[in-house]
Amino acid sequence: MAVPKRKVSRARRDKRRSNVWKLPAPALSKCPQCGEYKAPHTVCGSCGYYKGVEVIKKDA
């Protein structure tokens, strides 16, 4: 049976239990054309606009 050879220190134990390593939520911005949330500096997936110019033709 596996048994710890040494006591795990409080610092090491608490470091493992902390939530620091979790990834943050992605940043989102509203599209000025349609109002949908999108990643900043990318083409909007719902309307196809980027900086007020239609980049991808979307059928509504």
N, CA, C, O and CB atoms as a CASP TS submission, in Angstrom:
PFRMAT TS
TARGET T0000
AUTHOR 0000-0000-0000
METHOD Language model
MODEL 1
PARENT N/A
ATOM      1  N   MET     1       0.839  -1.176   0.000  1.00  0.00           N
ATOM      2  CA  MET     1       0.000   0.000   0.000  1.00  0.00           C
ATOM      3  C   MET     1       0.894   1.253   0.000  1.00  0.00           C
ATOM      4  O   MET     1       1.886   1.314   0.727  1.00  0.00           O
ATOM      5  CB  MET     1      -0.960  -0.010   1.226  1.00  0.00           C
ATOM      6  N   ALA     2       0.532   2.250  -0.824  1.00  0.00           N
ATOM      7  CA  ALA     2       1.339   3.460  -0.930  1.00  0.00           C
ATOM      8  C   ALA     2       1.100   4.358   0.276  1.00  0.00           C
ATOM      9  O   ALA     2      -0.032   4.732   0.582  1.00  0.00           O
ATOM     10  CB  ALA     2       1.020   4.215  -2.234  1.00  0.00           C
ATOM     11  N   VAL     3       2.196   4.695   0.955  1.00  0.00           N
ATOM     12  CA  VAL     3       2.133   5.549   2.135  1.00  0.00           C
ATOM     13  C   VAL     3       3.143   6.672   1.946  1.00  0.00           C
ATOM     14  O   VAL     3       4.260   6.419   1.493  1.00  0.00           O
ATOM     15  CB  VAL     3       2.418   4.739   3.450  1.00  0.00           C
ATOM     16  N   PRO     4       2.773   7.930   2.288  1.00  0.00           N
ATOM     17  CA  PRO     4       3.720   9.032   2.143  1.00  0.00           C
ATOM     18  C   PRO     4       4.966   8.818   2.995  1.00  0.00           C
ATOM     19  O   PRO     4       4.874   8.417   4.155  1.00  0.00           O
ATOM     20  CB  PRO     4       3.055  10.349   2.517  1.00  0.00           C
ATOM     21  N   LYS     5       6.118   9.087   2.417  1.00  0.00           N
ATOM     22  CA  LYS     5       7.379   8.908   3.148  1.00  0.00           C
ATOM     23  C   LYS     5       7.620  10.081   4.096  1.00  0.00           C
ATOM     24  O   LYS     5       8.202   9.909   5.168  1.00  0.00           O
ATOM     25  CB  LYS     5       8.562   8.766   2.162  1.00  0.00           C
ATOM     26  N   ARG     6       7.168  11.284   3.695  1.00  0.00           N
ATOM     27  CA  ARG     6       7.370  12.471   4.525  1.00  0.00           C
ATOM     28  C   ARG     6       6.067  13.265   4.621  1.00  0.00           C
ATOM     29  O   ARG     6       5.182  13.148   3.773  1.00  0.00           O
ATOM     30  CB  ARG     6       8.506  13.357   3.950  1.00  0.00           C
ATOM     31  N   LYS     7       5.977  14.056   5.653  1.00  0.00           N
ATOM     32  CA  LYS     7       4.823  14.934   5.836  1.00  0.00           C
ATOM     33  C   LYS     7       4.866  16.027   4.771  1.00  0.00           C
ATOM     34  O   LYS     7       5.925  16.598   4.507  1.00  0.00           O
ATOM     35  CB  LYS     7       4.805  15.553   7.273  1.00  0.00           C
ATOM     36  N   VAL     8       3.733  16.315   4.169  1.00  0.00           N
ATOM     37  CA  VAL     8       3.629  17.400   3.193  1.00  0.00           C
ATOM     38  C   VAL     8       3.442  18.698   3.970  1.00  0.00           C
ATOM     39  O   VAL     8       2.534  18.810   4.794  1.00  0.00           O
ATOM     40  CB  VAL     8       2.442  17.161   2.180  1.00  0.00           C
ATOM     41  N   SER     9       4.297  19.670   3.707  1.00  0.00           N
ATOM     42  CA  SER     9       4.243  20.936   4.450  1.00  0.00           C
ATOM     43  C   SER     9       2.949  21.687   4.139  1.00  0.00           C
ATOM     44  O   SER     9       2.300  21.444   3.121  1.00  0.00           O
ATOM     45  CB  SER     9       5.466  21.819   4.109  1.00  0.00           C
ATOM     46  N   ARG    10       2.591  22.600   5.035  1.00  0.00           N
ATOM     47  CA  ARG    10       1.365  23.382   4.831  1.00  0.00           C
ATOM     48  C   ARG    10       1.454  24.219   3.564  1.00  0.00           C
ATOM     49  O   ARG    10       0.471  24.356   2.835  1.00  0.00           O
ATOM     50  CB  ARG    10       1.099  24.290   6.039  1.00  0.00           C
ATOM     51  N   ALA    11       2.633  24.780   3.302  1.00  0.00           N
ATOM     52  CA  ALA    11       2.802  25.624   2.109  1.00  0.00           C
ATOM     53  C   ALA    11       2.591  24.804   0.841  1.00  0.00           C
ATOM     54  O   ALA    11       1.887  25.231  -0.074  1.00  0.00           O
ATOM     55  CB  ALA    11       4.206  26.275   2.095  1.00  0.00           C
ATOM     56  N   ARG    12       3.205  23.622   0.794  1.00  0.00           N
ATOM     57  CA  ARG    12       3.070  22.769  -0.388  1.00  0.00           C
ATOM     58  C   ARG    12       1.628  22.284  -0.556  1.00  0.00           C
ATOM     59  O   ARG    12       1.094  22.245  -1.664  1.00  0.00           O
ATOM     60  CB  ARG    12       4.022  21.567  -0.290  1.00  0.00           C
ATOM     61  N   ARG    13       1.024  21.923   0.555  1.00  0.00           N
ATOM     62  CA  ARG    13      -0.368  21.453   0.519  1.00  0.00           C
ATOM     63  C   ARG    13      -1.301  22.568   0.049  1.00  0.00           C
ATOM     64  O   ARG    13      -2.153  22.348  -0.813  1.00  0.00           O
ATOM     65  CB  ARG    13      -0.806  20.945   1.913  1.00  0.00           C
ATOM     66  N   ASP    14      -1.139  23.771   0.620  1.00  0.00           N
ATOM     67  CA  ASP    14      -2.018  24.881   0.285  1.00  0.00           C
ATOM     68  C   ASP    14      -1.779  25.388  -1.131  1.00  0.00           C
ATOM     69  O   ASP    14      -2.704  25.868  -1.786  1.00  0.00           O
ATOM     70  CB  ASP    14      -1.830  26.010   1.276  1.00  0.00           C
ATOM     71  N   LYS    15      -0.535  25.283  -1.606  1.00  0.00           N
ATOM     72  CA  LYS    15      -0.223  25.667  -2.982  1.00  0.00           C
ATOM     73  C   LYS    15      -0.991  24.779  -3.961  1.00  0.00           C
ATOM     74  O   LYS    15      -1.502  25.243  -4.980  1.00  0.00           O
ATOM     75  CB  LYS    15       1.301  25.572  -3.246  1.00  0.00           C
ATOM     76  N   ARG    16      -1.057  23.509  -3.629  1.00  0.00           N
ATOM     77  CA  ARG    16      -1.766  22.561  -4.478  1.00  0.00           C
ATOM     78  C   ARG    16      -3.272  22.835  -4.464  1.00  0.00           C
ATOM     79  O   ARG    16      -3.943  22.673  -5.483  1.00  0.00           O
ATOM     80  CB  ARG    16      -1.481  21.122  -4.023  1.00  0.00           C
ATOM     81  N   ARG    17      -3.790  23.238  -3.339  1.00  0.00           N
ATOM     82  CA  ARG    17      -5.237  23.452  -3.200  1.00  0.00           C
ATOM     83  C   ARG    17      -5.697  24.818  -3.700  1.00  0.00           C
ATOM     84  O   ARG    17      -6.898  25.055  -3.835  1.00  0.00           O
ATOM     85  CB  ARG    17      -5.637  23.294  -1.757  1.00  0.00           C
ATOM     86  N   SER    18      -4.755  25.716  -3.976  1.00  0.00           N
ATOM     87  CA  SER    18      -5.128  27.070  -4.386  1.00  0.00           C
ATOM     88  C   SER    18      -5.730  27.075  -5.783  1.00  0.00           C
ATOM     89  O   SER    18      -5.595  26.110  -6.536  1.00  0.00           O
ATOM     90  CB  SER    18      -3.912  27.996  -4.337  1.00  0.00           C
ATOM     91  N   ASN    19      -6.388  28.164  -6.114  1.00  0.00           N
ATOM     92  CA  ASN    19      -7.041  28.288  -7.415  1.00  0.00           C
ATOM     93  C   ASN    19      -6.262  29.172  -8.374  1.00  0.00           C
ATOM     94  O   ASN    19      -6.809  29.618  -9.382  1.00  0.00           O
ATOM     95  CB  ASN    19      -8.434  28.837  -7.244  1.00  0.00           C
ATOM     96  N   VAL    20      -4.996  29.433  -8.080  1.00  0.00           N
ATOM     97  CA  VAL    20      -4.196  30.337  -8.894  1.00  0.00           C
ATOM     98  C   VAL    20      -3.963  29.778 -10.284  1.00  0.00           C
ATOM     99  O   VAL    20      -3.866  30.546 -11.242  1.00  0.00           O
ATOM    100  CB  VAL    20      -2.870  30.616  -8.221  1.00  0.00           C
ATOM    101  N   TRP    21      -3.872  28.480 -10.421  1.00  0.00           N
ATOM    102  CA  TRP    21      -3.511  27.842 -11.686  1.00  0.00           C
ATOM    103  C   TRP    21      -4.649  27.809 -12.694  1.00  0.00           C
ATOM    104  O   TRP    21      -4.418  27.504 -13.864  1.00  0.00           O
ATOM    105  CB  TRP    21      -3.041  26.446 -11.430  1.00  0.00           C
ATOM    106  N   LYS    22      -5.869  28.115 -12.271  1.00  0.00           N
ATOM    107  CA  LYS    22      -7.009  28.041 -13.189  1.00  0.00           C
ATOM    108  C   LYS    22      -6.950  29.168 -14.218  1.00  0.00           C
ATOM    109  O   LYS    22      -6.499  30.271 -13.910  1.00  0.00           O
ATOM    110  CB  LYS    22      -8.335  28.105 -12.409  1.00  0.00           C
ATOM    111  N   LEU    23      -7.404  28.891 -15.432  1.00  0.00           N
ATOM    112  CA  LEU    23      -7.390  29.875 -16.511  1.00  0.00           C
ATOM    113  C   LEU    23      -8.502  30.903 -16.319  1.00  0.00           C
ATOM    114  O   LEU    23      -9.596  30.546 -15.880  1.00  0.00           O
ATOM    115  CB  LEU    23      -7.538  29.179 -17.874  1.00  0.00           C
ATOM    116  N   PRO    24      -8.247  32.170 -16.637  1.00  0.00           N
ATOM    117  CA  PRO    24      -9.300  33.180 -16.540  1.00  0.00           C
ATOM    118  C   PRO    24     -10.280  33.057 -17.711  1.00  0.00           C
ATOM    119  O   PRO    24      -9.976  32.444 -18.734  1.00  0.00           O
ATOM    120  CB  PRO    24      -8.686  34.594 -16.503  1.00  0.00           C
ATOM    121  N   ALA    25     -11.439  33.644 -17.537  1.00  0.00           N
ATOM    122  CA  ALA    25     -12.438  33.641 -18.598  1.00  0.00           C
ATOM    123  C   ALA    25     -11.947  34.496 -19.759  1.00  0.00           C
ATOM    124  O   ALA    25     -11.276  35.503 -19.532  1.00  0.00           O
ATOM    125  CB  ALA    25     -13.802  34.155 -18.077  1.00  0.00           C
ATOM    126  N   PRO    26     -12.266  34.122 -20.998  1.00  0.00           N
ATOM    127  CA  PRO    26     -11.785  34.910 -22.138  1.00  0.00           C
ATOM    128  C   PRO    26     -12.450  36.279 -22.184  1.00  0.00           C
ATOM    129  O   PRO    26     -13.613  36.435 -21.812  1.00  0.00           O
ATOM    130  CB  PRO    26     -12.039  34.162 -23.449  1.00  0.00           C
ATOM    131  N   ALA    27     -11.683  37.278 -22.655  1.00  0.00           N
ATOM    132  CA  ALA    27     -12.216  38.637 -22.784  1.00  0.00           C
ATOM    133  C   ALA    27     -13.157  38.687 -23.984  1.00  0.00           C
ATOM    134  O   ALA    27     -12.840  38.165 -25.053  1.00  0.00           O
ATOM    135  CB  ALA    27     -11.063  39.683 -22.939  1.00  0.00           C
ATOM    136  N   LEU    28     -14.304  39.312 -23.802  1.00  0.00           N
ATOM    137  CA  LEU    28     -15.281  39.442 -24.881  1.00  0.00           C
ATOM    138  C   LEU    28     -15.662  40.905 -25.034  1.00  0.00           C
ATOM    139  O   LEU    28     -15.686  41.660 -24.062  1.00  0.00           O
ATOM    140  CB  LEU    28     -16.538  38.573 -24.608  1.00  0.00           C
ATOM    141  N   SER    29     -15.961  41.298 -26.280  1.00  0.00           N
ATOM    142  CA  SER    29     -16.434  42.650 -26.544  1.00  0.00           C
ATOM    143  C   SER    29     -17.665  42.559 -27.433  1.00  0.00           C
ATOM    144  O   SER    29     -17.857  41.577 -28.150  1.00  0.00           O
ATOM    145  CB  SER    29     -15.323  43.523 -27.209  1.00  0.00           C
ATOM    146  N   LYS    30     -18.501  43.603 -27.376  1.00  0.00           N
ATOM    147  CA  LYS    30     -19.717  43.607 -28.188  1.00  0.00           C
ATOM    148  C   LYS    30     -19.407  44.071 -29.602  1.00  0.00           C
ATOM    149  O   LYS    30     -18.629  45.005 -29.802  1.00  0.00           O
ATOM    150  CB  LYS    30     -20.792  44.507 -27.555  1.00  0.00           C
ATOM    151  N   CYS    31     -20.009  43.425 -30.566  1.00  0.00           N
ATOM    152  CA  CYS    31     -19.869  43.818 -31.970  1.00  0.00           C
ATOM    153  C   CYS    31     -20.668  45.101 -32.189  1.00  0.00           C
ATOM    154  O   CYS    31     -21.842  45.157 -31.825  1.00  0.00           O
ATOM    155  CB  CYS    31     -20.357  42.677 -32.937  1.00  0.00           C
ATOM    156  N   PRO    32     -20.057  46.135 -32.775  1.00  0.00           N
ATOM    157  CA  PRO    32     -20.806  47.382 -32.992  1.00  0.00           C
ATOM    158  C   PRO    32     -21.912  47.249 -34.039  1.00  0.00           C
ATOM    159  O   PRO    32     -22.848  48.049 -34.045  1.00  0.00           O
ATOM    160  CB  PRO    32     -19.855  48.479 -33.411  1.00  0.00           C
ATOM    161  N   GLN    33     -21.822  46.255 -34.924  1.00  0.00           N
ATOM    162  CA  GLN    33     -22.832  46.075 -35.974  1.00  0.00           C
ATOM    163  C   GLN    33     -24.084  45.372 -35.443  1.00  0.00           C
ATOM    164  O   GLN    33     -25.197  45.880 -35.576  1.00  0.00           O
ATOM    165  CB  GLN    33     -22.243  45.274 -37.140  1.00  0.00           C
ATOM    166  N   CYS    34     -23.881  44.179 -34.830  1.00  0.00           N
ATOM    167  CA  CYS    34     -25.036  43.365 -34.451  1.00  0.00           C
ATOM    168  C   CYS    34     -25.239  43.254 -32.943  1.00  0.00           C
ATOM    169  O   CYS    34     -26.312  42.838 -32.505  1.00  0.00           O
ATOM    170  CB  CYS    34     -24.891  41.992 -35.029  1.00  0.00           C
ATOM    171  N   GLY    35     -24.239  43.613 -32.135  1.00  0.00           N
ATOM    172  CA  GLY    35     -24.397  43.575 -30.693  1.00  0.00           C
ATOM    173  C   GLY    35     -24.045  42.239 -30.056  1.00  0.00           C
ATOM    174  O   GLY    35     -24.133  42.100 -28.836  1.00  0.00           O
ATOM    175  N   GLU    36     -23.649  41.259 -30.853  1.00  0.00           N
ATOM    176  CA  GLU    36     -23.265  39.951 -30.317  1.00  0.00           C
ATOM    177  C   GLU    36     -21.894  40.056 -29.644  1.00  0.00           C
ATOM    178  O   GLU    36     -21.092  40.923 -29.991  1.00  0.00           O
ATOM    179  CB  GLU    36     -23.242  38.873 -31.446  1.00  0.00           C
ATOM    180  N   TYR    37     -21.636  39.180 -28.693  1.00  0.00           N
ATOM    181  CA  TYR    37     -20.322  39.129 -28.057  1.00  0.00           C
ATOM    182  C   TYR    37     -19.351  38.369 -28.942  1.00  0.00           C
ATOM    183  O   TYR    37     -19.688  37.335 -29.520  1.00  0.00           O
ATOM    184  CB  TYR    37     -20.410  38.474 -26.663  1.00  0.00           C
ATOM    185  N   LYS    38     -18.126  38.905 -29.037  1.00  0.00           N
ATOM    186  CA  LYS    38     -17.090  38.293 -29.867  1.00  0.00           C
ATOM    187  C   LYS    38     -15.746  38.538 -29.217  1.00  0.00           C
ATOM    188  O   LYS    38     -15.629  39.383 -28.329  1.00  0.00           O
ATOM    189  CB  LYS    38     -17.116  38.855 -31.316  1.00  0.00           C
ATOM    190  N   ALA    39     -14.713  37.798 -29.654  1.00  0.00           N
ATOM    191  CA  ALA    39     -13.362  38.035 -29.163  1.00  0.00           C
ATOM    192  C   ALA    39     -12.849  39.342 -29.764  1.00  0.00           C
ATOM    193  O   ALA    39     -13.118  39.622 -30.932  1.00  0.00           O
ATOM    194  CB  ALA    39     -12.415  36.844 -29.517  1.00  0.00           C
ATOM    195  N   PRO    40     -12.117  40.149 -28.993  1.00  0.00           N
ATOM    196  CA  PRO    40     -11.632  41.410 -29.539  1.00  0.00           C
ATOM    197  C   PRO    40     -10.620  41.199 -30.664  1.00  0.00           C
ATOM    198  O   PRO    40      -9.884  40.212 -30.661  1.00  0.00           O
ATOM    199  CB  PRO    40     -11.010  42.243 -28.438  1.00  0.00           C
ATOM    200  N   HIS    41     -10.581  42.106 -31.608  1.00  0.00           N
ATOM    201  CA  HIS    41      -9.662  42.093 -32.758  1.00  0.00           C
ATOM    202  C   HIS    41      -9.898  40.889 -33.667  1.00  0.00           C
ATOM    203  O   HIS    41      -8.960  40.397 -34.295  1.00  0.00           O
ATOM    204  CB  HIS    41      -8.212  42.090 -32.273  1.00  0.00           C
ATOM    205  N   THR    42     -11.127  40.414 -33.746  1.00  0.00           N
ATOM    206  CA  THR    42     -11.469  39.311 -34.649  1.00  0.00           C
ATOM    207  C   THR    42     -12.756  39.646 -35.391  1.00  0.00           C
ATOM    208  O   THR    42     -13.521  40.515 -34.973  1.00  0.00           O
ATOM    209  CB  THR    42     -11.621  37.973 -33.866  1.00  0.00           C
ATOM    210  N   VAL    43     -12.980  38.954 -36.483  1.00  0.00           N
ATOM    211  CA  VAL    43     -14.199  39.126 -37.260  1.00  0.00           C
ATOM    212  C   VAL    43     -15.366  38.563 -36.461  1.00  0.00           C
ATOM    213  O   VAL    43     -15.236  37.508 -35.840  1.00  0.00           O
ATOM    214  CB  VAL    43     -14.085  38.433 -38.651  1.00  0.00           C
ATOM    215  N   CYS    44     -16.489  39.243 -36.470  1.00  0.00           N
ATOM    216  CA  CYS    44     -17.685  38.773 -35.767  1.00  0.00           C
ATOM    217  C   CYS    44     -18.211  37.521 -36.470  1.00  0.00           C
ATOM    218  O   CYS    44     -18.374  37.506 -37.690  1.00  0.00           O
ATOM    219  CB  CYS    44     -18.784  39.889 -35.716  1.00  0.00           C
ATOM    220  N   GLY    45     -18.472  36.490 -35.701  1.00  0.00           N
ATOM    221  CA  GLY    45     -18.940  35.231 -36.272  1.00  0.00           C
ATOM    222  C   GLY    45     -20.385  35.274 -36.720  1.00  0.00           C
ATOM    223  O   GLY    45     -20.788  34.467 -37.558  1.00  0.00           O
ATOM    224  N   SER    46     -21.184  36.199 -36.184  1.00  0.00           N
ATOM    225  CA  SER    46     -22.602  36.209 -36.529  1.00  0.00           C
ATOM    226  C   SER    46     -22.921  37.124 -37.710  1.00  0.00           C
ATOM    227  O   SER    46     -23.799  36.804 -38.511  1.00  0.00           O
ATOM    228  CB  SER    46     -23.411  36.633 -35.333  1.00  0.00           C
ATOM    229  N   CYS    47     -22.217  38.271 -37.835  1.00  0.00           N
ATOM    230  CA  CYS    47     -22.529  39.179 -38.943  1.00  0.00           C
ATOM    231  C   CYS    47     -21.411  39.270 -39.981  1.00  0.00           C
ATOM    232  O   CYS    47     -21.667  39.684 -41.111  1.00  0.00           O
ATOM    233  CB  CYS    47     -22.821  40.557 -38.402  1.00  0.00           C
ATOM    234  N   GLY    48     -20.180  38.895 -39.631  1.00  0.00           N
ATOM    235  CA  GLY    48     -19.080  38.895 -40.587  1.00  0.00           C
ATOM    236  C   GLY    48     -18.387  40.236 -40.758  1.00  0.00           C
ATOM    237  O   GLY    48     -17.644  40.424 -41.721  1.00  0.00           O
ATOM    238  N   TYR    49     -18.616  41.176 -39.841  1.00  0.00           N
ATOM    239  CA  TYR    49     -18.007  42.502 -39.945  1.00  0.00           C
ATOM    240  C   TYR    49     -16.775  42.611 -39.062  1.00  0.00           C
ATOM    241  O   TYR    49     -16.694  41.974 -38.011  1.00  0.00           O
ATOM    242  CB  TYR    49     -19.017  43.585 -39.569  1.00  0.00           C
ATOM    243  N   TYR    50     -15.801  43.437 -39.502  1.00  0.00           N
ATOM    244  CA  TYR    50     -14.631  43.763 -38.703  1.00  0.00           C
ATOM    245  C   TYR    50     -14.299  45.221 -38.957  1.00  0.00           C
ATOM    246  O   TYR    50     -14.046  45.614 -40.096  1.00  0.00           O
ATOM    247  CB  TYR    50     -13.417  42.830 -39.043  1.00  0.00           C
ATOM    248  N   LYS    51     -14.297  46.025 -37.904  1.00  0.00           N
ATOM    249  CA  LYS    51     -14.029  47.469 -37.975  1.00  0.00           C
ATOM    250  C   LYS    51     -14.940  48.163 -38.979  1.00  0.00           C
ATOM    251  O   LYS    51     -14.494  49.034 -39.725  1.00  0.00           O
ATOM    252  CB  LYS    51     -12.569  47.720 -38.348  1.00  0.00           C
ATOM    253  N   GLY    52     -16.206  47.783 -39.002  1.00  0.00           N
ATOM    254  CA  GLY    52     -17.193  48.432 -39.853  1.00  0.00           C
ATOM    255  C   GLY    52     -17.170  48.006 -41.307  1.00  0.00           C
ATOM    256  O   GLY    52     -17.918  48.555 -42.116  1.00  0.00           O
ATOM    257  N   VAL    53     -16.330  47.038 -41.665  1.00  0.00           N
ATOM    258  CA  VAL    53     -16.237  46.558 -43.042  1.00  0.00           C
ATOM    259  C   VAL    53     -16.671  45.102 -43.080  1.00  0.00           C
ATOM    260  O   VAL    53     -16.265  44.302 -42.237  1.00  0.00           O
ATOM    261  CB  VAL    53     -14.790  46.721 -43.603  1.00  0.00           C
ATOM    262  N   GLU    54     -17.506  44.761 -44.068  1.00  0.00           N
ATOM    263  CA  GLU    54     -17.951  43.373 -44.212  1.00  0.00           C
ATOM    264  C   GLU    54     -16.809  42.543 -44.797  1.00  0.00           C
ATOM    265  O   GLU    54     -16.394  42.757 -45.936  1.00  0.00           O
ATOM    266  CB  GLU    54     -19.225  43.281 -45.117  1.00  0.00           C
ATOM    267  N   VAL    55     -16.312  41.605 -44.015  1.00  0.00           N
ATOM    268  CA  VAL    55     -15.182  40.790 -44.410  1.00  0.00           C
ATOM    269  C   VAL    55     -15.661  39.427 -44.911  1.00  0.00           C
ATOM    270  O   VAL    55     -15.140  38.894 -45.891  1.00  0.00           O
ATOM    271  CB  VAL    55     -14.205  40.625 -43.239  1.00  0.00           C
ATOM    272  N   ILE    56     -16.647  38.880 -44.232  1.00  0.00           N
ATOM    273  CA  ILE    56     -17.208  37.578 -44.600  1.00  0.00           C
ATOM    274  C   ILE    56     -18.682  37.790 -44.948  1.00  0.00           C
ATOM    275  O   ILE    56     -19.419  38.429 -44.197  1.00  0.00           O
ATOM    276  CB  ILE    56     -17.040  36.522 -43.432  1.00  0.00           C
ATOM    277  N   LYS    57     -19.093  37.260 -46.071  1.00  0.00           N
ATOM    278  CA  LYS    57     -20.482  37.385 -46.501  1.00  0.00           C
ATOM    279  C   LYS    57     -21.347  36.404 -45.698  1.00  0.00           C
ATOM    280  O   LYS    57     -21.165  35.190 -45.793  1.00  0.00           O
ATOM    281  CB  LYS    57     -20.615  37.119 -48.036  1.00  0.00           C
ATOM    282  N   LYS    58     -22.291  36.940 -44.904  1.00  0.00           N
ATOM    283  CA  LYS    58     -23.185  36.118 -44.096  1.00  0.00           C
ATOM    284  C   LYS    58     -24.609  36.313 -44.590  1.00  0.00           C
ATOM    285  O   LYS    58     -25.034  37.444 -44.828  1.00  0.00           O
ATOM    286  CB  LYS    58     -23.066  36.474 -42.586  1.00  0.00           C
ATOM    287  N   ASP    59     -25.352  35.223 -44.746  1.00  0.00           N
ATOM    288  CA  ASP    59     -26.763  35.310 -45.127  1.00  0.00           C
ATOM    289  C   ASP    59     -27.599  35.386 -43.854  1.00  0.00           C
ATOM    290  O   ASP    59     -27.534  34.507 -42.995  1.00  0.00           O
ATOM    291  CB  ASP    59     -27.194  34.086 -46.011  1.00  0.00           C
ATOM    292  N   ALA    60     -28.378  36.447 -43.755  1.00  0.00           N
ATOM    293  CA  ALA    60     -29.170  36.670 -42.543  1.00  0.00           C
ATOM    294  C   ALA    60     -30.523  36.008 -42.598  1.00  0.00           C
ATOM    295  O   ALA    60     -31.299  36.109 -41.648  1.00  0.00           O
ATOM    296  CB  ALA    60     -29.348  38.136 -42.307  1.00  0.00           C
TER
END
